[in-house]
């Protein structure tokens, strides 16, 4: 069972990336909501 730690590390890395991307998108959403939003319609 030498593969278990590798699978564990992969899950830890994926979870860490998920947390980082969630925090990044949340900060982007807060920045966009504070600015006046301009809605443009494509013809």
N, C-alpha and C positions, 0 to 999 in steps of 0.2 A: 504493500500500500504506500508506495512512494509518491503517488500522484496526488494524494489528498492535499498536502500543503500548497502545491501549485494551483489547484482549483480554488483553494481558499484565497490565495493571493490575487488571482484573477477576479474573484468576486469582490474583494476589498478594493481593488483598483477601479472596477466598474462602479461600485457604490460611491467611491470618492469623486469620480468624474461626474456622476449624477448630481452629487451635492454641489459641486463647483458650478456646473452648468445651470442648476436651478437658482443658485444665488446670483449668478450673472444675469440671467434672463429676468429675475425679479427686480434687480437694480435697473435694468433697461426699461422695464415696464413702469417703474416709479418715476424715472427720468422723463419718459414720454408722457405720462399722465400729468406731470407738473407743467410741461410746455403746452402751449395752445396747439391743438391738433387740427391739421388742415386735411380735409377729405377731398380727394380728387377722384373724379369718375373718368374711367377710360372710355373713349368713344368706340 
